[in-house]
């Protein structure tokens, strides 16, 4: 799965994202609405991680989720 597919599958991905990053709230997910940059920023904010670390983590997770769903 890539960044564009995240937005297109947002209704399905919300739950998966909350399972993976449990500190994200429903309000966070409402703000993110499938936007990759918003997802990165909210994870960075909630977990206190560096942006580059979060980007790698999210991109790796998106790839893994895509491998499982195909």
PDB file of N, CA, C and O in Angstrom:
ATOM      1  N   UNK A   1       0.855  -1.170   0.000  1.00  0.00           N
ATOM      2  CA  UNK A   1       0.000   0.000   0.000  1.00  0.00           C
ATOM      3  C   UNK A   1       0.898   1.229   0.000  1.00  0.00           C
ATOM      4  O   UNK A   1       1.939   1.265   0.656  1.00  0.00           O
ATOM      5  N   UNK A   2       0.465   2.234  -0.756  1.00  0.00           N
ATOM      6  CA  UNK A   2       1.251   3.455  -0.791  1.00  0.00           C
ATOM      7  C   UNK A   2       0.470   4.608  -0.164  1.00  0.00           C
ATOM      8  O   UNK A   2      -0.640   4.429   0.336  1.00  0.00           O
ATOM      9  N   UNK A   3       1.064   5.768  -0.203  1.00  0.00           N
ATOM     10  CA  UNK A   3       0.473   6.935   0.460  1.00  0.00           C
ATOM     11  C   UNK A   3      -0.879   7.308  -0.123  1.00  0.00           C
ATOM     12  O   UNK A   3      -1.789   7.678   0.619  1.00  0.00           O
ATOM     13  N   UNK A   4      -1.025   7.218  -1.439  1.00  0.00           N
ATOM     14  CA  UNK A   4      -2.295   7.566  -2.079  1.00  0.00           C
ATOM     15  C   UNK A   4      -3.390   6.580  -1.698  1.00  0.00           C
ATOM     16  O   UNK A   4      -4.545   6.966  -1.513  1.00  0.00           O
ATOM     17  N   UNK A   5      -3.030   5.319  -1.583  1.00  0.00           N
ATOM     18  CA  UNK A   5      -4.000   4.302  -1.211  1.00  0.00           C
ATOM     19  C   UNK A   5      -4.467   4.478   0.230  1.00  0.00           C
ATOM     20  O   UNK A   5      -5.576   4.074   0.579  1.00  0.00           O
ATOM     21  N   UNK A   6      -3.635   5.070   1.057  1.00  0.00           N
ATOM     22  CA  UNK A   6      -4.010   5.351   2.442  1.00  0.00           C
ATOM     23  C   UNK A   6      -5.263   6.219   2.466  1.00  0.00           C
ATOM     24  O   UNK A   6      -6.212   5.927   3.193  1.00  0.00           O
ATOM     25  N   UNK A   7      -5.264   7.268   1.683  1.00  0.00           N
ATOM     26  CA  UNK A   7      -6.419   8.169   1.633  1.00  0.00           C
ATOM     27  C   UNK A   7      -7.627   7.465   1.037  1.00  0.00           C
ATOM     28  O   UNK A   7      -8.746   7.631   1.521  1.00  0.00           O
ATOM     29  N   UNK A   8      -7.410   6.690  -0.001  1.00  0.00           N
ATOM     30  CA  UNK A   8      -8.508   6.013  -0.662  1.00  0.00           C
ATOM     31  C   UNK A   8      -9.168   4.929   0.171  1.00  0.00           C
ATOM     32  O   UNK A   8     -10.344   4.621  -0.019  1.00  0.00           O
ATOM     33  N   UNK A   9      -8.420   4.359   1.081  1.00  0.00           N
ATOM     34  CA  UNK A   9      -8.919   3.287   1.946  1.00  0.00           C
ATOM     35  C   UNK A   9      -9.059   3.738   3.394  1.00  0.00           C
ATOM     36  O   UNK A   9      -9.008   2.915   4.308  1.00  0.00           O
ATOM     37  N   UNK A  10      -9.233   5.021   3.604  1.00  0.00           N
ATOM     38  CA  UNK A  10      -9.198   5.578   4.948  1.00  0.00           C
ATOM     39  C   UNK A  10     -10.210   4.921   5.879  1.00  0.00           C
ATOM     40  O   UNK A  10      -9.897   4.660   7.041  1.00  0.00           O
ATOM     41  N   UNK A  11     -11.400   4.653   5.394  1.00  0.00           N
ATOM     42  CA  UNK A  11     -12.437   4.072   6.255  1.00  0.00           C
ATOM     43  C   UNK A  11     -11.999   2.719   6.813  1.00  0.00           C
ATOM     44  O   UNK A  11     -12.392   2.352   7.921  1.00  0.00           O
ATOM     45  N   UNK A  12     -11.198   1.983   6.064  1.00  0.00           N
ATOM     46  CA  UNK A  12     -10.684   0.684   6.525  1.00  0.00           C
ATOM     47  C   UNK A  12      -9.422   0.871   7.365  1.00  0.00           C
ATOM     48  O   UNK A  12      -9.219   0.175   8.360  1.00  0.00           O
ATOM     49  N   UNK A  13      -8.589   1.808   6.958  1.00  0.00           N
ATOM     50  CA  UNK A  13      -7.283   1.981   7.590  1.00  0.00           C
ATOM     51  C   UNK A  13      -7.354   2.602   8.982  1.00  0.00           C
ATOM     52  O   UNK A  13      -6.453   2.396   9.795  1.00  0.00           O
ATOM     53  N   UNK A  14      -8.402   3.350   9.262  1.00  0.00           N
ATOM     54  CA  UNK A  14      -8.533   3.994  10.582  1.00  0.00           C
ATOM     55  C   UNK A  14      -8.320   3.001  11.718  1.00  0.00           C
ATOM     56  O   UNK A  14      -7.528   3.245  12.628  1.00  0.00           O
ATOM     57  N   UNK A  15      -9.022   1.896  11.659  1.00  0.00           N
ATOM     58  CA  UNK A  15      -8.923   0.893  12.718  1.00  0.00           C
ATOM     59  C   UNK A  15      -7.544   0.278  12.804  1.00  0.00           C
ATOM     60  O   UNK A  15      -7.020   0.058  13.896  1.00  0.00           O
ATOM     61  N   UNK A  16      -6.957   0.002  11.652  1.00  0.00           N
ATOM     62  CA  UNK A  16      -5.614  -0.584  11.626  1.00  0.00           C
ATOM     63  C   UNK A  16      -4.588   0.383  12.202  1.00  0.00           C
ATOM     64  O   UNK A  16      -3.668  -0.019  12.914  1.00  0.00           O
ATOM     65  N   UNK A  17      -4.758   1.660  11.885  1.00  0.00           N
ATOM     66  CA  UNK A  17      -3.834   2.675  12.412  1.00  0.00           C
ATOM     67  C   UNK A  17      -3.988   2.793  13.917  1.00  0.00           C
ATOM     68  O   UNK A  17      -2.997   2.907  14.638  1.00  0.00           O
ATOM     69  N   UNK A  18      -5.219   2.766  14.392  1.00  0.00           N
ATOM     70  CA  UNK A  18      -5.415   2.878  15.836  1.00  0.00           C
ATOM     71  C   UNK A  18      -4.897   1.635  16.557  1.00  0.00           C
ATOM     72  O   UNK A  18      -4.430   1.734  17.691  1.00  0.00           O
ATOM     73  N   UNK A  19      -4.972   0.477  15.920  1.00  0.00           N
ATOM     74  CA  UNK A  19      -4.380  -0.729  16.512  1.00  0.00           C
ATOM     75  C   UNK A  19      -2.868  -0.583  16.624  1.00  0.00           C
ATOM     76  O   UNK A  19      -2.277  -0.951  17.639  1.00  0.00           O
ATOM     77  N   UNK A  20      -2.247  -0.048  15.583  1.00  0.00           N
ATOM     78  CA  UNK A  20      -0.777   0.075  15.548  1.00  0.00           C
ATOM     79  C   UNK A  20      -0.280   1.215  16.434  1.00  0.00           C
ATOM     80  O   UNK A  20       0.699   1.058  17.164  1.00  0.00           O
ATOM     81  N   UNK A  21      -0.949   2.346  16.369  1.00  0.00           N
ATOM     82  CA  UNK A  21      -0.552   3.526  17.145  1.00  0.00           C
ATOM     83  C   UNK A  21      -1.700   3.891  18.079  1.00  0.00           C
ATOM     84  O   UNK A  21      -2.454   4.828  17.819  1.00  0.00           O
ATOM     85  N   UNK A  22      -1.817   3.152  19.146  1.00  0.00           N
ATOM     86  CA  UNK A  22      -2.942   3.255  20.068  1.00  0.00           C
ATOM     87  C   UNK A  22      -3.083   4.582  20.782  1.00  0.00           C
ATOM     88  O   UNK A  22      -4.149   4.877  21.322  1.00  0.00           O
ATOM     89  N   UNK A  23      -2.050   5.379  20.798  1.00  0.00           N
ATOM     90  CA  UNK A  23      -2.147   6.682  21.455  1.00  0.00           C
ATOM     91  C   UNK A  23      -2.838   7.720  20.592  1.00  0.00           C
ATOM     92  O   UNK A  23      -3.141   8.815  21.067  1.00  0.00           O
ATOM     93  N   UNK A  24      -3.093   7.395  19.327  1.00  0.00           N
ATOM     94  CA  UNK A  24      -3.846   8.309  18.473  1.00  0.00           C
ATOM     95  C   UNK A  24      -5.324   8.220  18.858  1.00  0.00           C
ATOM     96  O   UNK A  24      -5.872   7.127  19.003  1.00  0.00           O
ATOM     97  N   UNK A  25      -5.941   9.342  19.016  1.00  0.00           N
ATOM     98  CA  UNK A  25      -7.343   9.396  19.425  1.00  0.00           C
ATOM     99  C   UNK A  25      -8.253   9.415  18.193  1.00  0.00           C
ATOM    100  O   UNK A  25      -7.794   9.570  17.061  1.00  0.00           O
ATOM    101  N   UNK A  26      -9.542   9.254  18.445  1.00  0.00           N
ATOM    102  CA  UNK A  26     -10.513   9.387  17.352  1.00  0.00           C
ATOM    103  C   UNK A  26     -10.438  10.777  16.740  1.00  0.00           C
ATOM    104  O   UNK A  26     -10.543  10.937  15.524  1.00  0.00           O
ATOM    105  N   UNK A  27     -10.256  11.777  17.587  1.00  0.00           N
ATOM    106  CA  UNK A  27     -10.117  13.146  17.081  1.00  0.00           C
ATOM    107  C   UNK A  27      -8.895  13.267  16.176  1.00  0.00           C
ATOM    108  O   UNK A  27      -8.957  13.921  15.135  1.00  0.00           O
ATOM    109  N   UNK A  28      -7.781  12.636  16.568  1.00  0.00           N
ATOM    110  CA  UNK A  28      -6.589  12.635  15.715  1.00  0.00           C
ATOM    111  C   UNK A  28      -6.918  12.028  14.357  1.00  0.00           C
ATOM    112  O   UNK A  28      -6.554  12.579  13.318  1.00  0.00           O
ATOM    113  N   UNK A  29      -7.604  10.898  14.370  1.00  0.00           N
ATOM    114  CA  UNK A  29      -7.947  10.215  13.120  1.00  0.00           C
ATOM    115  C   UNK A  29      -8.894  11.056  12.271  1.00  0.00           C
ATOM    116  O   UNK A  29      -8.814  11.028  11.043  1.00  0.00           O
ATOM    117  N   UNK A  30      -9.784  11.799  12.910  1.00  0.00           N
ATOM    118  CA  UNK A  30     -10.671  12.703  12.171  1.00  0.00           C
ATOM    119  C   UNK A  30      -9.874  13.805  11.473  1.00  0.00           C
ATOM    120  O   UNK A  30     -10.197  14.198  10.352  1.00  0.00           O
ATOM    121  N   UNK A  31      -8.843  14.293  12.136  1.00  0.00           N
ATOM    122  CA  UNK A  31      -7.998  15.341  11.556  1.00  0.00           C
ATOM    123  C   UNK A  31      -7.134  14.770  10.435  1.00  0.00           C
ATOM    124  O   UNK A  31      -6.960  15.414   9.400  1.00  0.00           O
ATOM    125  N   UNK A  32      -6.601  13.588  10.628  1.00  0.00           N
ATOM    126  CA  UNK A  32      -5.696  12.967   9.650  1.00  0.00           C
ATOM    127  C   UNK A  32      -6.415  12.695   8.333  1.00  0.00           C
ATOM    128  O   UNK A  32      -5.897  13.028   7.267  1.00  0.00           O
ATOM    129  N   UNK A  33      -7.614  12.087   8.394  1.00  0.00           N
ATOM    130  CA  UNK A  33      -8.448  11.809   7.225  1.00  0.00           C
ATOM    131  C   UNK A  33      -7.672  11.259   6.030  1.00  0.00           C
ATOM    132  O   UNK A  33      -7.945  11.638   4.891  1.00  0.00           O
ATOM    133  N   UNK A  34      -6.723  10.383   6.274  1.00  0.00           N
ATOM    134  CA  UNK A  34      -5.998   9.739   5.183  1.00  0.00           C
ATOM    135  C   UNK A  34      -4.829  10.528   4.636  1.00  0.00           C
ATOM    136  O   UNK A  34      -4.197  10.101   3.670  1.00  0.00           O
ATOM    137  N   UNK A  35      -4.532  11.655   5.222  1.00  0.00           N
ATOM    138  CA  UNK A  35      -3.431  12.492   4.752  1.00  0.00           C
ATOM    139  C   UNK A  35      -2.120  12.025   5.390  1.00  0.00           C
ATOM    140  O   UNK A  35      -1.968  12.053   6.612  1.00  0.00           O
ATOM    141  N   UNK A  36      -1.203  11.606   4.567  1.00  0.00           N
ATOM    142  CA  UNK A  36       0.070  11.052   5.040  1.00  0.00           C
ATOM    143  C   UNK A  36       0.810  12.025   5.950  1.00  0.00           C
ATOM    144  O   UNK A  36       1.298  11.634   7.011  1.00  0.00           O
ATOM    145  N   UNK A  37       0.897  13.282   5.544  1.00  0.00           N
ATOM    146  CA  UNK A  37       1.630  14.270   6.345  1.00  0.00           C
ATOM    147  C   UNK A  37       0.987  14.469   7.713  1.00  0.00           C
ATOM    148  O   UNK A  37       1.687  14.620   8.714  1.00  0.00           O
ATOM    149  N   UNK A  38      -0.328  14.470   7.756  1.00  0.00           N
ATOM    150  CA  UNK A  38      -1.031  14.607   9.031  1.00  0.00           C
ATOM    151  C   UNK A  38      -0.768  13.388   9.915  1.00  0.00           C
ATOM    152  O   UNK A  38      -0.584  13.524  11.125  1.00  0.00           O
ATOM    153  N   UNK A  39      -0.752  12.208   9.318  1.00  0.00           N
ATOM    154  CA  UNK A  39      -0.467  10.982  10.075  1.00  0.00           C
ATOM    155  C   UNK A  39       0.922  11.049  10.691  1.00  0.00           C
ATOM    156  O   UNK A  39       1.103  10.758  11.873  1.00  0.00           O
ATOM    157  N   UNK A  40       1.893  11.432   9.885  1.00  0.00           N
ATOM    158  CA  UNK A  40       3.274  11.554  10.375  1.00  0.00           C
ATOM    159  C   UNK A  40       3.329  12.538  11.541  1.00  0.00           C
ATOM    160  O   UNK A  40       3.912  12.244  12.585  1.00  0.00           O
ATOM    161  N   UNK A  41       2.726  13.697  11.358  1.00  0.00           N
ATOM    162  CA  UNK A  41       2.766  14.735  12.390  1.00  0.00           C
ATOM    163  C   UNK A  41       2.099  14.314  13.681  1.00  0.00           C
ATOM    164  O   UNK A  41       2.620  14.581  14.764  1.00  0.00           O
ATOM    165  N   UNK A  42       0.957  13.660  13.582  1.00  0.00           N
ATOM    166  CA  UNK A  42       0.244  13.245  14.796  1.00  0.00           C
ATOM    167  C   UNK A  42       1.006  12.150  15.538  1.00  0.00           C
ATOM    168  O   UNK A  42       1.070  12.170  16.767  1.00  0.00           O
ATOM    169  N   UNK A  43       1.580  11.202  14.817  1.00  0.00           N
ATOM    170  CA  UNK A  43       2.373  10.153  15.472  1.00  0.00           C
ATOM    171  C   UNK A  43       3.588  10.788  16.137  1.00  0.00           C
ATOM    172  O   UNK A  43       3.920  10.467  17.278  1.00  0.00           O
ATOM    173  N   UNK A  44       4.233  11.668  15.433  1.00  0.00           N
ATOM    174  CA  UNK A  44       5.403  12.360  15.974  1.00  0.00           C
ATOM    175  C   UNK A  44       5.028  13.094  17.257  1.00  0.00           C
ATOM    176  O   UNK A  44       5.759  13.042  18.246  1.00  0.00           O
ATOM    177  N   UNK A  45       3.909  13.763  17.235  1.00  0.00           N
ATOM    178  CA  UNK A  45       3.436  14.528  18.394  1.00  0.00           C
ATOM    179  C   UNK A  45       3.101  13.611  19.571  1.00  0.00           C
ATOM    180  O   UNK A  45       3.519  13.874  20.699  1.00  0.00           O
ATOM    181  N   UNK A  46       2.360  12.549  19.318  1.00  0.00           N
ATOM    182  CA  UNK A  46       1.905  11.662  20.391  1.00  0.00           C
ATOM    183  C   UNK A  46       3.040  10.833  20.996  1.00  0.00           C
ATOM    184  O   UNK A  46       3.046  10.567  22.198  1.00  0.00           O
ATOM    185  N   UNK A  47       3.997  10.429  20.164  1.00  0.00           N
ATOM    186  CA  UNK A  47       5.038   9.518  20.638  1.00  0.00           C
ATOM    187  C   UNK A  47       6.384  10.197  20.878  1.00  0.00           C
ATOM    188  O   UNK A  47       7.307   9.562  21.390  1.00  0.00           O
ATOM    189  N   UNK A  48       6.515  11.476  20.519  1.00  0.00           N
ATOM    190  CA  UNK A  48       7.745  12.208  20.778  1.00  0.00           C
ATOM    191  C   UNK A  48       8.933  11.682  20.001  1.00  0.00           C
ATOM    192  O   UNK A  48      10.056  11.690  20.503  1.00  0.00           O
ATOM    193  N   UNK A  49       8.700  11.223  18.779  1.00  0.00           N
ATOM    194  CA  UNK A  49       9.771  10.678  17.945  1.00  0.00           C
ATOM    195  C   UNK A  49      10.186  11.703  16.890  1.00  0.00           C
ATOM    196  O   UNK A  49       9.455  12.647  16.591  1.00  0.00           O
ATOM    197  N   UNK A  50      11.377  11.491  16.338  1.00  0.00           N
ATOM    198  CA  UNK A  50      11.870  12.334  15.253  1.00  0.00           C
ATOM    199  C   UNK A  50      11.088  12.047  13.977  1.00  0.00           C
ATOM    200  O   UNK A  50      10.667  10.915  13.738  1.00  0.00           O
ATOM    201  N   UNK A  51      10.898  13.072  13.167  1.00  0.00           N
ATOM    202  CA  UNK A  51      10.121  12.949  11.938  1.00  0.00           C
ATOM    203  C   UNK A  51      10.633  11.826  11.030  1.00  0.00           C
ATOM    204  O   UNK A  51       9.840  11.033  10.524  1.00  0.00           O
ATOM    205  N   UNK A  52      11.938  11.754  10.824  1.00  0.00           N
ATOM    206  CA  UNK A  52      12.511  10.751   9.933  1.00  0.00           C
ATOM    207  C   UNK A  52      12.211   9.337  10.427  1.00  0.00           C
ATOM    208  O   UNK A  52      11.927   8.439   9.633  1.00  0.00           O
ATOM    209  N   UNK A  53      12.277   9.152  11.726  1.00  0.00           N
ATOM    210  CA  UNK A  53      11.976   7.850  12.321  1.00  0.00           C
ATOM    211  C   UNK A  53      10.514   7.473  12.076  1.00  0.00           C
ATOM    212  O   UNK A  53      10.207   6.336  11.718  1.00  0.00           O
ATOM    213  N   UNK A  54       9.628   8.432  12.272  1.00  0.00           N
ATOM    214  CA  UNK A  54       8.201   8.180  12.067  1.00  0.00           C
ATOM    215  C   UNK A  54       7.913   7.897  10.595  1.00  0.00           C
ATOM    216  O   UNK A  54       7.135   6.997  10.280  1.00  0.00           O
ATOM    217  N   UNK A  55       8.529   8.652   9.698  1.00  0.00           N
ATOM    218  CA  UNK A  55       8.325   8.418   8.259  1.00  0.00           C
ATOM    219  C   UNK A  55       8.725   7.008   7.870  1.00  0.00           C
ATOM    220  O   UNK A  55       7.994   6.330   7.148  1.00  0.00           O
ATOM    221  N   UNK A  56       9.882   6.561   8.341  1.00  0.00           N
ATOM    222  CA  UNK A  56      10.328   5.192   8.038  1.00  0.00           C
ATOM    223  C   UNK A  56       9.359   4.165   8.607  1.00  0.00           C
ATOM    224  O   UNK A  56       9.011   3.188   7.942  1.00  0.00           O
ATOM    225  N   UNK A  57       8.934   4.392   9.828  1.00  0.00           N
ATOM    226  CA  UNK A  57       8.017   3.471  10.501  1.00  0.00           C
ATOM    227  C   UNK A  57       6.682   3.375   9.754  1.00  0.00           C
ATOM    228  O   UNK A  57       6.169   2.277   9.534  1.00  0.00           O
ATOM    229  N   UNK A  58       6.127   4.515   9.368  1.00  0.00           N
ATOM    230  CA  UNK A  58       4.841   4.526   8.670  1.00  0.00           C
ATOM    231  C   UNK A  58       4.978   3.902   7.289  1.00  0.00           C
ATOM    232  O   UNK A  58       4.140   3.092   6.892  1.00  0.00           O
ATOM    233  N   UNK A  59       6.020   4.265   6.553  1.00  0.00           N
ATOM    234  CA  UNK A  59       6.206   3.701   5.215  1.00  0.00           C
ATOM    235  C   UNK A  59       6.392   2.188   5.265  1.00  0.00           C
ATOM    236  O   UNK A  59       5.864   1.466   4.419  1.00  0.00           O
ATOM    237  N   UNK A  60       7.134   1.714   6.246  1.00  0.00           N
ATOM    238  CA  UNK A  60       7.331   0.266   6.424  1.00  0.00           C
ATOM    239  C   UNK A  60       5.998  -0.401   6.772  1.00  0.00           C
ATOM    240  O   UNK A  60       5.680  -1.471   6.252  1.00  0.00           O
ATOM    241  N   UNK A  61       5.231   0.227   7.643  1.00  0.00           N
ATOM    242  CA  UNK A  61       3.928  -0.310   8.027  1.00  0.00           C
ATOM    243  C   UNK A  61       2.973  -0.350   6.836  1.00  0.00           C
ATOM    244  O   UNK A  61       2.267  -1.338   6.638  1.00  0.00           O
ATOM    245  N   UNK A  62       2.950   0.731   6.040  1.00  0.00           N
ATOM    246  CA  UNK A  62       2.097   0.759   4.852  1.00  0.00           C
ATOM    247  C   UNK A  62       2.458  -0.366   3.888  1.00  0.00           C
ATOM    248  O   UNK A  62       1.578  -0.999   3.305  1.00  0.00           O
ATOM    249  N   UNK A  63       3.748  -0.609   3.724  1.00  0.00           N
ATOM    250  CA  UNK A  63       4.187  -1.700   2.848  1.00  0.00           C
ATOM    251  C   UNK A  63       3.714  -3.034   3.398  1.00  0.00           C
ATOM    252  O   UNK A  63       3.192  -3.866   2.656  1.00  0.00           O
ATOM    253  N   UNK A  64       3.892  -3.239   4.687  1.00  0.00           N
ATOM    254  CA  UNK A  64       3.463  -4.504   5.314  1.00  0.00           C
ATOM    255  C   UNK A  64       1.963  -4.698   5.201  1.00  0.00           C
ATOM    256  O   UNK A  64       1.509  -5.804   4.908  1.00  0.00           O
ATOM    257  N   UNK A  65       1.189  -3.661   5.424  1.00  0.00           N
ATOM    258  CA  UNK A  65      -0.265  -3.749   5.323  1.00  0.00           C
ATOM    259  C   UNK A  65      -0.654  -4.074   3.884  1.00  0.00           C
ATOM    260  O   UNK A  65      -1.552  -4.882   3.651  1.00  0.00           O
ATOM    261  N   UNK A  66       0.016  -3.450   2.924  1.00  0.00           N
ATOM    262  CA  UNK A  66      -0.260  -3.713   1.521  1.00  0.00           C
ATOM    263  C   UNK A  66       0.052  -5.142   1.143  1.00  0.00           C
ATOM    264  O   UNK A  66      -0.679  -5.750   0.361  1.00  0.00           O
ATOM    265  N   UNK A  67       1.129  -5.689   1.687  1.00  0.00           N
ATOM    266  CA  UNK A  67       1.496  -7.088   1.410  1.00  0.00           C
ATOM    267  C   UNK A  67       0.455  -8.045   1.943  1.00  0.00           C
ATOM    268  O   UNK A  67       0.186  -9.076   1.326  1.00  0.00           O
ATOM    269  N   UNK A  68      -0.132  -7.724   3.072  1.00  0.00           N
ATOM    270  CA  UNK A  68      -1.120  -8.586   3.701  1.00  0.00           C
ATOM    271  C   UNK A  68      -2.467  -8.508   2.970  1.00  0.00           C
ATOM    272  O   UNK A  68      -3.165  -9.515   2.848  1.00  0.00           O
ATOM    273  N   UNK A  69      -2.830  -7.318   2.486  1.00  0.00           N
ATOM    274  CA  UNK A  69      -4.132  -7.150   1.861  1.00  0.00           C
ATOM    275  C   UNK A  69      -4.181  -7.619   0.415  1.00  0.00           C
ATOM    276  O   UNK A  69      -5.268  -7.701  -0.157  1.00  0.00           O
ATOM    277  N   UNK A  70      -3.044  -7.929  -0.194  1.00  0.00           N
ATOM    278  CA  UNK A  70      -3.042  -8.384  -1.598  1.00  0.00           C
ATOM    279  C   UNK A  70      -2.882  -9.871  -1.682  1.00  0.00           C
ATOM    280  O   UNK A  70      -2.859 -10.428  -2.780  1.00  0.00           O
TER     281      UNK A  70
END
